[in-house]
Amino acid sequence: MLSFSDVRGIATTLATRAGSKLLAEAGDLVAATDSKRYHHNPYPVLERMRAKGPVYKGLSGIYALTSHSDCSQALKHPQMKVRPLPGKRDMFMTQTNALEGSFVLMDAPDHTRLRRVTAPAFRPKMMRQLRGKIEATTHRLLDQLGSEFDMMTDFAGPLPITVISDLLGIPDADTARFARYGMVIAEALDGLSTPAKVREYNAAYADIEQLFTRLMAERRTDPGDDVISVLVTAEAEEKVTTDELMTTCMLLLLAGFETTVNMIGNATVLFSEHPDQWDLLKAQPDLAPDAVEEVLRYESPVPVLTRFAHERVELGGGVLPAGVAVLFMIGAANRDPAVFPEPHRFDITRTRTVEHLAFGGGVHYCLGAPLSRLEGEIAFRAMAERFATIKLTGEPVRRLSSTIRGFSTIPVRV
Ligand code: HEM
């Protein structure tokens, strides 16, 4: 049975899509980013946007930033917030956003408090402890592969989900269920347009919530060294509420899983399209950390970030009036010729003078960046050492998502 809010959610998703189509037909480049053609190849639209100046204003009043320097400057600006001004509508929020209530969608002081409680799980010492486990998981998964398989379901998906399950202390028996429902919930970040999808989402959300509730209860009486144990200790010290604990777990599941999966998938397609770069990595597996950075720059798994200007903000390339909604076009900033010479060339030996913005910037800079860099380095090195070749055996299926850039299926022969 669908609730009134579910039905309103479907109506909002459909209305937003229809509105975008009309605006795009009228020449609005922000609305043009909500289309199949854009998801397949966003770069022509992003270049047209860049050509109109670093601060683009769409017909709907939404602003979009395309330059690397304006994006970095605005992400660090204290008055660029994830929440709109009081009383203003949050036009970026979908009805089924499992990240709602989590600290990635909070501003200070709550964001600061919750990030501080969670941050110890990602310290260098923890990363050093995780390395051996991630290497073992990577090789176990690769051992099970034949010469032809689907990269997404057989390797790119299982590796990060196993790592995040370990981090959260999810028992092995629950991992498959956790992965399946995690995918349903992640898909809903773009909004849901049919009753069947809403029902599937509601069931998945309830199930994951139940799993986290059980794990929290277990860790309260029998703490371990996982993140849930860290969080329930903070709850006992009254630094976080039980609701915040739940939304933080949901954030770690989604952020830790969806993004890294697509980094590995995007790398697979890029290496199959650029055999010279694959040969280079095979000859020098120590280039794996550089390959991670170039894959993240060239095809960022999180292609757009959103903020609201709480006061007039002056940037190098223009002005954002107080109250406006702003899109950070990460795909454009990461191919900005002002900071990345020959930006449309995929080159794992590229000299890096500035960091790409695939992990965002400012106070919300990705907390899991050290973990995903570690996973990427281990995965790319192992792939280079073990795969003789990397060839597509069919057309990869692109995900038609505005929030995540990647593929659902990548058939390969190695
Ligand atoms: C290639 C992999 C990844 C990419 C590209 C990525 C990207 C991002 C980006 C762009 C943000 C900033 C969002 C914003 O400013 O609105 C972010 C935030 C975050 N990421 Fe990641 N992420 C990745 C992996 C991970 C992993 C593995 C984890 C944890 C297990 C993680 C946890 C988080 C958390 C908790 C935040 C919120 C930080 C805050 O609001 O203070 N991410 N990520």
Residues whose N, C-alpha, C, O or C-beta is under 5 A from the ligand:
A	BS01	HEM	F103 V104 R115 L252 A255 G256 T259 T260 M263 P301 V302 L305 L357 A358 F359 G360 V363 H364 Y365 C366 L367 G368 A369 L371 S372
